Amino acid sequence: MSEMAVRRLLDSRARVPVRSELFIRRPRLTDLLDQATQREITLVTGPAGTGKTLAVADWTRESERAGRVAWLSLDRADGRAPRLWRSLLSALSMGLGPDVFRDLELPDTPDISVLYEMARGRETPVVLVLDDLQELDQGDSLDWLAELLRWPPDGMRFVLISRHDPPINLHRLRLEDKLSEVQFSDLAFTQAESRELLANWGLSLDERDLSRLVDATGGWAAAIRLAALTLSTSDDAAVLLERFAGPTFLIADYLWHDVLGMLPEPYAEFLLRTSVSERLCGPLAEALSGEQNADELLRMLARDQFLAHELEGTGWYRTHTLLNKALRARLQTDHPALAREQYRKAALWFEEHEAWTEALDQAISSGDWDFAGQIVARSGAAMCLGADQSVLIGLMARIPEACAHDYPELAVGMAVAPAVRGDQPAVQRFLSLAEASLDTLSDSRRAVCVLAIRTLHAVHAYRVCDPIAMRVATDDAERILSDLSYSDAPGWAYNRGSVHALRGIAELWAGQYETAAQMLRAGLASLPPERVGHDEDIRLAGLLALAESGAGRFAEARELARRALDTARSRGRLRGGEAKWAWLAIAYVETYSCDERARDTIAQCAQVIDAHLSPFTAALLQIIQASDDFARDDLASARVRLTSVAASPAGRGRLIAAQVVELRVTVELATNDIERARSVLEEYDQAMAAAGPSSEPGPDLACTARAQLFLASNEPERVRAAVAHNLGGRDLQGAGSWLLVAMAEDRLRHDRLATEAMARAIELAAEEQLEYIFRRPDRRVEMMLRRHLAVAGTYREFVEKMLVRVAVQPAPVGLVQVQPLTEREEAVLLYLPTMAANAEIATALSISENTVKQHLKSIYRKLGVRNRRDAVRVARDRGLLDVHQPPEPINR
């Protein structure tokens, strides 16, 4: 069997079981199921070995009424509702075709409405078969399933196969006439069916003996088959039938002595050694038994029904529950050392074939806690980063907690459950136990254990909004993983993309977009082929798109994000948690390129983020929304959002805090409140000082906020030095910084420098459509853009488009400013272009000179300037000097 076929172990749960050559078709059961499935729910119950699974499988193939069928064999991991939901979606997709959820958005958590939409309007009902329902006896899946069955979607039928009645309200379903039942009495072999079964073995009993056999077994299919096996080699059928009918008959003893005892020694030994796994394929059976013809043996045993059945098209076989339990018990009792060795072999085989859940299950079953610790650390613990967290937690719960004191790797695994719950004291207790015993491990095992510990630290840092700690932890984890070979940590190597994603988030949070992009590209490149187009691919591509957008590469970011969202859409995961990063990237690109679709995209992004909230994503979204508010002149809404982010735990991170303070300063300056803008910047500086130095020295992240304040405070000479670090970048910050420098040089009357700086700003903005830097009307910017067209003439189409955006329209008469001038201040303002002295203005207005000075001080404050010349310029830009009659001339 190929490696890819082996990897389809989990997919095999969605395959309809195959009938063996000895299978007895029972048309009466097909007819019974035809009638039963006219109701919404059919419950098929009976103990192991009654043939219920194969009877339903035969009905799905032979009955015209079965329609379109999706099959799911449940296991213990489906006890958690999110895992059951994913299993159901996978089974429906495999059974009904990949387009079954076309145009539907599939959430991470169970959502009945999705099934309603999927089933609506179908001509043929969809039949969902859930086999081994008894596996859901523990967990919250049954509660959700009970709700689904209470109001099943139109166009869906459910067939539930279980060893006993599930603990849901069957009485209500019966009263509402929604439930049909097929029970053991229906499944029991009749005398005629038993005769046909025996005939397949070349056996024929007279009516009296046949009747005794049916009565003794109760028509139990497994017992009749076992009887057939032994009757075919028995010289005295009467004695055997007496034993079956006896009051002390024990199935386990019978299986061992009478069934297995009559098999050739190699076959019995083969079944004994392979009994540690409930599912078998050729390569696994060969690894456990040492038989090179394991494939042939499996086919033979399935044909003779020693194995329950083959799973269609997979090469996997399910073992007979009764036989398997008897074999395991005998293996454990008679050969405990061999049992432990077989579990170890199975664990290593599953680990080699990247089936981490099965590997950990087998390792724990071995009872060898040192070996189990190795599997936990190098493969199992990596599941803490993916969708199988609950499975890992359930498996670890089988290990005695006392083992945490003696086996550091097990202590790390036990820390996952409290980490998911957010119980950090419990996490730290387990990690402290692990760290105290690290010296007892070999170098490679110690490194893997530290890798798991640092990953859990990173997850905790993300949860509590500590980007510095997260960056340090992920840097350590990435470094350790890069030094390990695949054999040292196969689970971590396979999930390398998840580690890269954590590191990428940490670098994004730190504002290191280039480093983040580098790590995330490596993560995408490390994905195994079978995971391309799945959740991890969507997550990494979305994160990379966000890093590229932050680095100013909008075209590449847009392409990556669209690809991720297209993949998510094709899988019905457009609203899934893994898609939130791509949504953020698209919202970022469209907002800062002033795309008319930005507001709709932000609204869609908000829906996804709300469903998969995290501090970092919530803060990023609020900043994007505030930027969009500001571009649309909704300053009040922008201020509220930014104040909220600044007060949030995520706002303590240096990057988020810097982005917030830049926008807050911009908003306050837009209302001409220089003092409030200055206080916002002072609060930021105090907060950063109180937080202490960052993990590595770097530039002032709030430099553009300072540069804006320098301009507003009439200190243009300080702008270039303030943003010097940004001038080498090709991102939004770089383009915006060059625009600030251009405005500053223009104030200083450095026309050549202003023209050069504007040309650089235009170049950067035009290449990536960074239109946001020209988001608001400004007469001086308009003039410089026109001068660029006249002097350089480059990027003409882009510049002409920006001219429309920044053009200042004359203010209409009576327009009320945010901070309006008083009537007397307006009168004083009208004299400023005349160059009249304060005393002359005072005489003209019949007020004191000191009063003129007070009015001037107020005018300068409201206009955000420091001298008369700038007051005149700003007043003209705002239209305050264009709508009044000139003052009376002053007689000198």
LINWO-V966296 format. One record per helix or strand. SS is the DSSP state (A for helix, B for strand). FROM is the first residue (numbers start at 1). TO is the last residue. If there is no record, write none. Layout:
BEGIN
ss=SS from=FROM to=TO
ss=SS from=FROM to=TO
END
This chain:
BEGIN
ss=A from=3 to=9
ss=A from=11 to=14
ss=B from=17 to=18
ss=A from=27 to=36
ss=B from=41 to=45
ss=A from=52 to=62
ss=A from=64 to=66
ss=B from=68 to=73
ss=A from=76 to=79
ss=A from=81 to=96
ss=A from=98 to=101
ss=A from=112 to=119
ss=B from=126 to=131
ss=A from=133 to=136
ss=A from=141 to=150
ss=B from=156 to=162
ss=A from=170 to=175
ss=B from=179 to=182
ss=A from=184 to=187
ss=A from=191 to=200
ss=A from=207 to=217
ss=A from=221 to=231
ss=A from=237 to=245
ss=A from=251 to=262
ss=A from=265 to=274
ss=B from=279 to=280
ss=A from=282 to=289
ss=A from=294 to=303
ss=B from=307 to=311
ss=B from=316 to=319
ss=A from=321 to=334
ss=A from=336 to=352
ss=A from=356 to=366
ss=A from=369 to=378
ss=A from=380 to=385
ss=A from=389 to=396
ss=A from=401 to=405
ss=A from=408 to=421
ss=A from=424 to=436
ss=A from=438 to=440
ss=A from=443 to=463
ss=A from=467 to=483
ss=A from=490 to=494
ss=A from=496 to=509
ss=A from=513 to=525
ss=A from=529 to=531
ss=A from=535 to=550
ss=A from=554 to=570
ss=A from=577 to=592
ss=A from=598 to=611
ss=A from=615 to=631
ss=A from=635 to=647
ss=A from=649 to=652
ss=A from=654 to=670
ss=A from=674 to=691
ss=A from=703 to=712
ss=A from=716 to=722
ss=A from=724 to=728
ss=A from=732 to=747
ss=A from=751 to=768
ss=A from=771 to=774
ss=A from=779 to=791
ss=A from=796 to=806
ss=A from=823 to=832
ss=A from=838 to=845
ss=A from=849 to=863
ss=A from=868 to=877
END
